[in-house]
């Protein structure tokens, strides 16, 4: 059996879809329906992991702020 990449879970698919949408348009309003459609999941599945739109947005922004960006001038210690 060939090695397959690990399958992403529903929560990961939702977060990737939301982060991608923000990457494409940082001023976009992340609606639950639009993110669910982009992730290929039902709105009920999205609500299971993120009961509110605020919970979704906060989680996405927290994850995006944890990304290590090389040569980030904000973290420049010089």
N, C-alpha and C positions, 0 to 999 in steps of 0.2 A: 504494500500500500504506500503510495507516494506521500511525502510530507506535505501537508496543507497548512496554509497560514491559519492562525486561530480565528474562529468566527467571532465577529464583533457582536456584542449583545445589543439589545434594544436601547438601553440607556446610552451606550457609546454612540450608536447611530444617531440618536437624537442630539447629543452634544456636538457631534461632528457636523450635522446638518445646520444647527444653530450657529456654530462658529464660522462655518463656511458662508452662511448668509450674512453675518456681520462683516466678514472679510471682504465680501463683494460690495457691500454697502454699509459702512459703519453707522450711518444714520437710520438704517432700516428699523422698523418696528417689528420685533419678533412675535408674530401672532402664533398662537398655539396651532391653529389649522395649517398655516404655511410651513411651520417647522415640521409638524407631523407628516405632511405630504412630502416634503423634501427628504425626510428620513425613511419614508415608506412604511410608516406605522400609523395606527389609528390614534385619534385624539385621546381615547381612553387609555391607551398604552402610555402615551406621553404624560397624561395626568397621573398615572400610577407612580411614575418616577418623580414628576414635578407637579405637585398639586396646584400650584399657582404659576402664572406667567412670571411673577417676580422671582420665584424659586428657580425657574429655568434661567432667567437672565443673570441672576446672581451667580449661579453655578458656572455658567459659560464665562462670565467675566473673571471669576476667580481662577478658573483654569487657564484662561488666556494671560492673566497677569503672572502666572507661575512659569510661563515659557521663558527659557533662558535664551536671550538674544545676544549673539556675539557683537562686540563693539557697541553695546548699548550705552549711549552717553549719560543716561540717568544713573547708571551704576558705575560710572567712571570714578575711580578712586584717585586719579591724578590731581 
